[in-house]
Amino acid sequence: MQFSTSAAGKALTGNSDPLVCLSPLDGRYGSQTGELRNYFSEFALIKYRLLVELRWLAFMAAHDGIPEVAAISAESQQFLKQIATDFSVKDGLAVKAIEKTTNHDVKAVEYFLKDAVKDNSELNRIKEFFHFSCTSEDISNLSYGLMIKDARDHVLIPLMSELIDTLTALAKDSANQPMLSRTHGQSATPTTMGKEVANFAYRLARQREQLQAVSLLGKFNGAVGNYNAHMVAYPELNWDQIGESFVTSLGLAHNPYSTQIEPHDCLAELFEAVTRFNTVLLDLDKDFWAYISLGYFRTKTVAGEVGSSTMPHKVNPIDFENSEGNLGVANALLTHFAQKLPVSRWQRDLTDSTVLRNVGVAIGHTTLAYRSALKGIRKLQIDSSKINDDLDNAWEVLAEPVQTVMRRYGHENPYEKLKAITRGNKITRETMHEFIVSLDLPADVKQQLMNLTPASYIGNAVEMVNRIHDSVKNLSIQ
């Protein structure tokens, strides 16, 4: 019996089951990325645009200099609020239906709002002030600014903080576990597992603070950034001040200098900040993967899970591998966004539009990576016996403190003497002690060196871990 090698069959168009989604973010991983639909779906974009349009109408109504838009009664204010509060997927589809005629997504929102107020006589009288003096980018740049700001504050930062807190706890739990370092993949000066974990907690915390510090800007100055139409309609008004007041009332910083578009420099800064956080996490994924490979960490098993379709014993570090893969996809997109978005021909071209619609894709892969890393970290169990065995077989690492003490007490060529007996040779406790005994050193100093072991030669690693919580906390204060 022969089967076709093509998967093509019954048309799947119109089927919304996650099984047939084109993107794994909405399909396989949909349960982990669903919250991002509130910020980056087509529905979300429409709703944020609608909110900006409504806020602009209300702002004008509250301004004494625009008498044609009279103060709105409490009942009509509530009516406008309900349009936003009750905005549903059905309403979003109505906007999309209008767009089929207009072939313009922002104009479709304006027409939807005009229709929504037609039965309210007070609002119907001022319906032509929806989108007043606006270019579509006035609405869109503020919408994207708010979408990205909200996603940063309500999704990214909390997940980043959860990662940092989880690592801080792991660092403290493993603060006293000495561990052989590896530089260039070779045995090196010992540290503790807790200190190495704390390194990542601090690095990630620093990048989180830089992301939080990015100021998201908005512009609201018309077709090419000069308030041209505004100043013809109401030449007596201070439009610079009005534009700034409206933008800041939304919770964004004001950019007074723009073309038709807000130049997206602030978005580039934000995406680069996320990329740096992701790069540090990528480093962690690879290090933890390697510690698992060495046997320093064991991964808790989960009943019913399978590690290999043919090798029953396998317990693979799949969470760190999944995180690593998603970080690669996310950073590729985020880097493209940061490089492309600030570049627009003359007063604007449309290349930013399709790129901005993919921001949710990058953030989706980013949050997937964070959740995978968290899952992997929470499965880790330290194998102290394996770590301690490696330390006890690495007495050569004590060549560093011995030659350093020899320098203090005036010995000639201490580095070269230790190099001669240790480089490429197997060094044991006995070998190292024989060398120390032969040295012309004060008795107490010699005893200090004799008492030293690879496990005790850890510097201030424990103290560093003990203050990691405060170190991370102080970053947010600076």
N, C-alpha and C positions, 0 to 999 in steps of 0.2 A: 504494500500500500504506500502510495506517495502522497506527501503533503506539500502544499505550497510553502516556499521559503519567505513569502511576503506576508507581512502582518496586516496589509490592507484588506479591508473587508467591508462590513456594513458601516455606512457613514456614521461618525460620532458627533457631527456638528449639532450643537444644541443640547448635548448631554452635559450636565453640570456636575456629574458625580466626580469626586476627587480622583477616582481611578483613571479618568480620561483627561485630566488636566494636562496641558502642555508643560507647565512649569512644576517642578517638584515642590516649590514653595506652597502652591495651592493644592497639590496632590499628596504625595507621600508625606510631606512635612506640614500639611495644612493645620494639623492640630497644635503645632508648635509656633505657627506664625500668624494665627488667626487675629490676634490683637492688632497686628499692623494694618489690617484692613480698615481700621478706624482712622488711619492717618494717610495711607498711600493707595487705596483703591480708587477706581474711577468715581465711585460714589462719594468717597471722602473728599476728593478734589472738588466735585460739584458742590458739596455741602459747605466746604470752606469758602468757596467763591460766593455762594449765596449769603453766607454770614457777613462777608466783607461788604457786599452790596447793601445789605440791610443796615449794617453799622454806618455806612456812609450816608444813607438817607437819613437816619436818625441823627447823625452828627450835624448835617446841614439844617435839620429842623430845630436843633438846639442853638444855632448860630444866628445872632441878631442881624447879621449883615446880608442874609439871604431871605428876605421877607416872603418871597414866592413859595418858600417851603415853611409854612407856618408851624408853630409848635404843635406837636402831635399829642392828642388827648391820651389819657391813661388807658382808655379802652383800645385805642388804635395801636398804642405802644405794645399792649399785650397781644394784640392781633399779630403784629410783626414778630414778636417773640415766639408765638405759637407756630408761625411758618417755619422758623428755624428748629424749634423743639420737636415738632411733629414731622419734620422732613424725613420721608421714608424711601425705601428702595423703589416703590411705585412712583414716587415723585421724581426720583432720579431718572427713571425710565422715561418719564414724561419730558424731562429736559433733553434726554438723548433723542427723543422723537422730534422735538423742535430742531435739534441740531441737524437732523437729516435734511431739513429744508434750508437752514441758514448756512450749513457747512462751517459753522463757527461756534465753538463750544462756549465761550464767554457770552456771546450775544444770546445764545439759547437760554442762559441763566437769567439774563435781563428780561427776555420775553416771558419766561416762566413766572417771574415775580410780578410783572405787569398784569398777567392773567390772574395771579393769585389774589390781587387786591381789588379786582374789578367790582366785587360786590360790596366793598367798603367805600362808601362815598367820599369820606375824608381822605383816605389814602389814594383812591382812584384819581382825585383831583391833582395829585402831585406825582403820579406814576412816571411822568416823563423825566423826573429827577433821579430815577434809578439810573445808575451809570453816568451821572452828570459829569461832563468834561473829562471822562475817563477814557484812556486807551485800555484795551484788554489786559495789557501787561500791568497796569496799575492794580487791577484786581488780582491777577495771577501771581505777581511777585509777593504780594502780601499773603495770599493763600498758601503758597509754598513755604514762605517764611514761618507762618504759624503751624503748618503741618509738621515741618521738620523740627521746629522748636518743641512742639508738644511731644513728638516721638522721642526726641532726645531726652526731655525731662521726665517722661512717664514710662519709657521703655528702656532706652539705652543706658541711662545713668543708673537706674535701679538694678539692672542686670550686671553692669560693671561693678557696682558696689557689692552685690551679692558674691561675685567672683573674688573681690578683694577681701571681703570678710571671711569667706570660706578658706582662702589661702592663709590669712592671718591666723585663723584657728588651727589649721594644719601645721603652720610654722611653730606655734606654741606647743602643740602636742608632740612635735618631733624636735624640740629645741635642744635636748640633751643627747640626741643620737649622733655620735661622731660618724664621719663618713669620709672615705678617701675621695679627694678631688681628682678631676681628670682635666689636664690641659693638653691640647693636641691629642686627646684620646689616651694619654699616658698618665700613670700615677703621679700625683702632685700633692702639695701641702694639704693636709686634712682640713675639713670644715665640719659643719653639722648639717644634717638634712634640713633642720628647721631654718638655719641661716640661708640656705639656698632657696627655700620656699619664700622666706621673707624678702629676698631680693626681688622676686617677681611681684609680691604684694605691693612693695614700695614703687616699683617701676610702673605698674598698672595704675596705682593711685595718682601718680604724677600726671600720667596721660589723661586720666579722668578729669582732673582739675583743669587741664588745658582745654578739654572739650567743653566743660561747663563755662569756661571764661569766654568762649567765642560769642561775640555779639552779633545777633542776626539782624540785618538791616532791611528796611523797606523804603520804596520810593512811591510817591503819589503826585507826580508833577506833569502828567499828560503825555501827549504823543511823542515828544522828543526831549522832555525833561525841562521845559521852560515855562510851563503854565500858559501856553499860548492862548488856548481857547478860554481858559478861566479868566484871563485878564481882559479879554474882549467882552465877555459876558458881565463881569463884575470888576471893572478896572479899579474901583475904590478900595477893594479888599486886599489885605496882606496875605497873598496866597502861599508864600514861603512859610509863614507862621501857621496857616491853616493846614497845609500839607504835613508839617512836622507834628502838629497837635493830633491830627487824625492817626498818623502812623504810630506815634507813641501811645495813643489811647488803646491800641491793639496789643501792646506789650512788646513791640519791636523798636529797635533803634532807627532813627531817621537818617537816610542818605540824601543829602541835598543835591548831590551832583550825579546825574545819570543821563543816559540817552533815553530811548523809549523803554529800555529794560534796566532794571537794577542790575549792575554789572556782575553780580554773583561772586565777587571776591570773598565775601563772608562765607558763602557756601563752600568755596574751595578750602577756606581755613577750617571749616567744620569737618569736611570730608577727610582732609589731611590729618586732623586730630584723631578721628576714628581709625584711620589707617595706621597711625602710630600705635594706638592701643592694640589694634589687631595684630600688629607685627610683634609686639611684646608677648601677646598670648600665643602666637605661632611659635615663638622661641620656647615658651613653657611647654606647649604640646610636644615639641620634639625632645626636650629634655626629659619630661616625664615618661614619654614613650621609651627613651633609652634607659632610664632607671628601671622600668618594668623589664626591659630586655636583660639588664644586668641581674635582675632578681632582687633589687633593693626594695621595690614595691611589688606586692602581689595584688591582684584584682579580685575583689569579692565575686564569687559566682552567684548567678541568679538561676533558680530552679526553672527548668524548661528551656533555657537559652542554649543555643548551639554555636560553637566557635568555628567549626569547619564542617563542610558537608561530607568529608571523608575521614578526618582525623578527630576522633571523639575526645581526645584529651585537651584540645586547644581552648585556651581562654585568652582571647586577643584584645589588645588595647584599642578597640574600635572607636571608643568615644573620643580619644585624642586624635585618632586618624580622621574621624568625621569632622572634628573641629578644624583640623589643619586644612582639609580639603575645602571646607566652606569659607575659611579665612582667605584662601587663595582666590576664590571666585569673587568674594566681597572686595578685597583690596584691588583686584584688577579693575573692577567697575568704579570704585571710589577714586582711584588714581586717574582714571579717564575723566570722571566728573570734574575733579579738581583742575585738570589741565584744559578741558574743553570749555567748561561753562563761562570762564571769564573772557572768552574770545568770541566776539560777535562782530560781523562786518558793519562798518559805518554806524548808523544809529540803531540798527538791529537786524538780525536775520532770525530765521525760525529754528535753527539747529538746536537751540537750547530746549525747545519744547519737548521733543521726543526723548532727549536725554533725561530731563527732569522727571518724565513719567517712569523712569527706571530706578529712581532713588529707592523706592520700596524694595526692589529686587536686591540691591546691595545691602540695605539694612536687614532684609530678611535673612540673607546668608550670614550676615554678621551675628544676628541674634541666635540663629541655629548653632553657630560655632560656640557662642558663649554657653548655651544650654548643654551642648555636648561636652564641653570642657568641665562644666560643673558636675555633670553626671559622672564623668571619669574620675574627677578628684574625689568625689564622695564614695567611690568604690575602692579607693586605695587603702592598703594595709602595709605597714612597714615590716620588712623581714630583717629584724635586728641581727639575727645570727649570720645571715649572708653578708651584711654590711660589716659586721665585726670581724668575720673571717678574712675579708679582703684587706681590712686595716692591718690585721696581725701578720699578713704576708707582704707587707709593704714597709719594712723597716728602713728602706733606702730614703724615705721621705724625711727622716731625721737628719740627713746630711745637711739640710738647710740650717736648722738651728745650731748644729754643732759648729759648722764653719763660721756662722755669724758670731758665736761666742768666742771662737778662736781669734777672730779679727779684733774683738774688744781687748783681748789680753795679749795682743802684739805678736801672734804667731805669723810666721812667714808663709805665704802662699796657701792659706787655709782652704780656699775654694778648690785649688788644683789638687790638694791632698785628698780631699773628699771625692773629687771627681775620679781620681785614680782608683779608689777602692770600690766605688759604687756604680759608675756608669757601665751599664751592660752586664753587671754582675748580680748574683742573687745575694741579698743582704739579709741576715737574720739578726735576732736580738743579740746573740752571742758575738757575731761579727762586729756589730756596732759598739757593744760594751767593751770589747777588746781594744778598739781604737780609742774610745774615750778614756779608758784606764791608762793608756800610753801617753796621754797628753799632760803637758806641764801646766796645770791649772790649779787654782785654790781648791782645797778639799770640798768646801761647801758648793762651789760651782760645779765641780766634777760630779758630786752627788746629785745635784739638780739635773744634770744631763742624764745621769744613770736612771733617774726616776722617770724620765720622759718616755712616753710610748706614742705610737702613731695615734692612738685613741685619745690621748690627753693633749696632744699638740694641736689645739684648735683655736688658739688666740682668744679673742673676745666674742667668738661666735654666739655663745649663749646669751651674753649681755645684749648683743645686737637684736636677738629675737625677743628678748624680754621687753624691749622698748619699741618694737615694731608698731604696736597699736598707736602709741603716742606719736610716732614719726609719721604715720599715715594721717592721723587726725590733724597734726600741725600743718600738713600740706594744704588742707582745706581752709586754714585760717590765714595763710600767707596771701 
